[in-house]
Amino acid sequence: LTAALSPQAAMTKLGQWLCGLALLGSAWAALALEPPGLHLPAPLRQALLPLPLYLLVAFGCYSLATVGYRLATFNDCEEAAAELQEHIRAARADLQQRGLRF
């Protein structure tokens, strides 16, 4: 019962990403909207405004690199391929017995 109620057990990867994005978005909005009493220098403000776009591009590059790496290091499963070929041979033999020609 305690494990079901703990926030760590219920937090999915999507929930973690959304919490992180909400935290970063809140910090960005707080700085970008310049609350009274906070005056950012012009170069910092110019770098701060397009920051979400930079982060989106960086995330896209990371995603492409991850997919490319996983695709390049994808392992073949020889046993499953042999089993599938055997199922195909058995299906062809069964269909030939029923009168289908290949």
N, C-alpha and C positions, 0 to 999 in steps of 0.2 A: 504494500500500500504506500509506503514511503517513497519507493522508487518511482511509482506512477505519478506522484505529485511533485517530484523534484523537477525544477525547470531544466536541468541538464539532460535528464532522460527524455524529455518531450521536445527538446530543441533539435530540429532537423537541420540539414545543411542549408536548405533554402531559408529557414528562419535565421540562421547565423548570418548569411549573406544580407538578408533584409535588415537585420539589426545593425550590421556594420554600415550599410548604405544609409540608413536613417541617421546614424550617429555622424557620419561624414557629411551628409547633406545638411544636417542641422548646424554643424560647425561652419560649413561653407556659407549657409544662408545668414548666420549670425555675423560673419565677417563681411560678406558682400553687401548686406543691407546697411552697414555702418550705423550701429545704434548711437544715440547721442552720447557724446563724451569720448568716442573712439574715432580718431582721425588717422586713417592709414595713409602712408606715403603713396604718391601716384604710381611709382613703379610696382609696388606691392599690390596695389589695387588692380593694375593692368594685368598682372600675372594671375591674380585671384579670380577674376571674372570668367576666363575661359577654362578654368581648372576642371570642371566636370567633363568638358569635351576632351581634354587631354587624358583624363582618366578613362574615358570610354574608349578612346583609341588605344591606349595602353592595354586595357582589358581585352580588346579585340585581337591585338597582336599576341598577347599571352595565350588566348584561346586557340588561335591558329597554330601557334608553335606547339601547344600541348597536343592538339589533334594530329598534327604532322608527326610528332615524336611517337605518339602511341600507334599511329598507322605504320610507321617505319619499323617499329619493334614488335609488331603483332606476331604472335607465335602461331605456327601451324599445328594442327592437331591431327597427326597421322592416323591414329586409331579411329577417330571419328570419321575421317575421310574414307578409310578402308571399309568401315561399317556401312557408310552411306552407299558406296559403290556396290557392296553386297546386296543391300536392299534394292538398288536399281536393277541389278541382274535378276533378283528374284521376282521383281515386279514385271520385268520384260518377259521372263519365262512364263509367268502366269498369264500375261496378256497374249502371248503366242499360243498357249494351250487353248485359249478362248477364241482364237481365230483372227487376232489382230496381227497384221504384218508390218514390219518396220522397214 
